[in-house]
Structure formats: structure tokens, C-alpha cells
Amino acid sequence: MGVPRPQPWGLGFLLFLLPTLRAESHLSLLYHLTAVSSPAPGTPAFWVSGWLGPQQYLSYNNLRAQAEPCGAWVWENQVSWYWEKETTDLRNKQELFLEALKALGEGGPYTLQGLLGCELGPDNASVPVAKFALNGEDFMDFDPKLGTWSGEWPETETISKRWMQEAGAVSKERTFLLNSCPQRLLGHLERGRGNLEWKEPPSMRLKARPGSPGFSVLTCSAFSFYPPELQLRFLRNGLAAGSGEGDFGPNGDGSFHAWSSLTVKSGDEHHYRCLVQHAGLPQPLTVELESPAKSSMPVVGIVIGLLLLTAAAAGGALLWRRMRKGLPGVEQEEGRASETGTETPEERVTQSWAGGRGVGGGGGGTDVDRKEQRLREVGTGGRKRRLRAGQKPVE
């Protein structure tokens, strides 16, 4: 039997759908493992998502090589060594999966997936789960009681032989499925049962963009919501106008995103609204169309704010320099005055002020004379003036 070519969209749908369907009847702890033989540059060759019922609680990939909590489980009161243990186990799984792809040879590309874990039955007995798919097709199972991998494909024998050569691979897989997984599941339920009731309402946007000539495309987007069940519908003047076409998927933090698009006549966009229903909302929410002016206001505000900050900074720097050095031009005027024998601006102001009060340029030690002298000293920073020979100071 030939190996089918991988279909990435089908694989993603399969991985997302399985935990949701299983969680409808029983609580489960399931790990979705994926390895690819030809990863794109900068993308992982192996990654894992861990699910508690319908919630993603763990993520891992070979680039970071660390198991990390997701969603509400970030705040779970776990023992200190728990995530180190998860990391160690997933690194072992990573080695097995990448070795299996090497054993398959050059006939790829290949995508190897595993669904491993356990679920609680009606009597709280743990049931192990260990299934494998190659390029989107089931091809192998693991029986923890017998300690064997079995299947009808030639690739099953190739991979099982390779894994049997790994020291302790069978015993580790058996221990994980029969002991570690049930203990982890019960531990999560004990410490974080309330997390299973986590509800996060969506953030919503309704935008319009040009479509084909004479038409526009309305897109209703929902961001960062949980649980994943959500309904988007379009309304025209308050009446149902269809659900449009869109997509839906998980985020890396355990929440979900969704969008739906509808093509309408140009100029008719303002008649439409988006209606969203979600468990995190107290009632259905009607989303208004976002106007182009509204969407550009934050950008304009940021630009104006930056310009104001730049102007304020420049003015502050100029004021600071003036405070440190005094008014510009004063020292230059003083220097020129000392060399040419002319009056400085302060002297001219002082004489004008004194002349206006009827005070002459000569003589006595009156109060007005003393005030003029103090003004001259203040205006020149208290420094004595250097006078040319024969020049008399201004009284």
C-alpha cells in the first residue's frame, strides 16, 4: 500500500478535532505529536500540543525544547518539578519520532503523528490511547499490555523495528500510558478543575475592503476566545444575511480565533452588522462596521504625539543650554565692548533707565547711583569689566 502525500490542512483539522470529540463523553489527557521530514527554514521539525479535555494546556517544539503551559493552566498550582518532567518525556518522544523519519528513508516528504494519552471511563478507570498516523492516514497502534507496535503497512514494520532497538523504549511507553498519564490527569483535576470552566469572551472587529469591481468584502473577526464554540452571522438592516465563508483555529496560548467574510455591493456596507454568540458573552453581541477614519485615528494620534514630544524635547534642551550659559550673545557683546570701548546692551539699558528718572552721568553716591551700580553687576554676572585705558566706567 502506497503512502499518501501529506495534506497539512487535513492534519491540522484532525489534530484539533480529536480532543474535542473525545471530551464530549469523558475527561482525557492527550498529547498530539507531529514530526516532519522536511521542515521549512526556521520552523520546527517536531512539535506537541497537550490537551485536557477540550483545552490545550501544553505546548512544545524542538526549537525551544521546553514544555510550557497554555491558557488558564499557566496559573495552575503545580509542583516545582512537573514541567521539568514533561520536558524530559517530550524530548524522548522527539528523539523517537525523528529517528523514525530517518528510518523511512528518502521516499518522503513524510509527516508522522501520534495521539498518546489516557481518558477516564464512566467508572473512573483509565483507558490508554496510543495511535499513529503517517501522512494523515492511521497506520499503527501500540498495545501497552503486549508492548508491541502493530499495523498492516510496510512502514509499520520499519518504524517498530527502529523503536524496538531503542533501549527502554517499550518500558517507557508502557509506564507513561498506564501510570504517568492517569496520575497527571487526576493531578490536574485536583489542582485546576476550575480551569475547565474557563471562559474568555472574544475581541471583535468588522472591517470592509475593496473586492471585485462593484463589490466590497466584509470581514468579521473574533480574537482570543475560549471555549472554542462560537457563532458568527451577518445581519442586513437587522435581518439575517448569512454566515459567509471563513476559518477557525487555535492560538498558541490556548485560546482560539475565527473569522468570516461576506461579499456585498459597494456602497451598501453600512447596512451590515456582525452578530456573535459565545459562552463568554452575557448576551449576543452586535458588532458595528469600523469606519476608515476610526481605524486611522490611532495612527494619526501617534504621529501627532511623537511630533509634540520631539518639539517639547528640543525646546527643553534649548532652555537648559540657556540656563547653563546665560542669555546668548551677552558674553560676546561684553567681549566686543571691552575691546572697542563701546557700551554693552546692559549699560545702555541702565543709562536709559537712569536718564528717564533725571539722574545724570556724574557724581555722587546717591541711592539711585548705588541701584544703577547693582544693576550693572547683576547684568554682567557680578564680573568686573575690563576697560581700555582712559575709559571711564558708566556711573
Helices and strands as residue ranges (DSSP letters): H 8-23, E 28-36, E 46-52, E 55-61, E 68-69, G 71-75, H 82-104, E 111-120, E 126-134, E 137-143, E 148-150, H 154-164, H 169-175, I 176-180, H 181-192, G 193-197, E 203-210, E 215-225, E 230-236, E 239-240, E 245-250, E 256-265, G 269-271, E 272-278, E 285-287, H 292-325, H 330-340, H 345-356, H 367-379
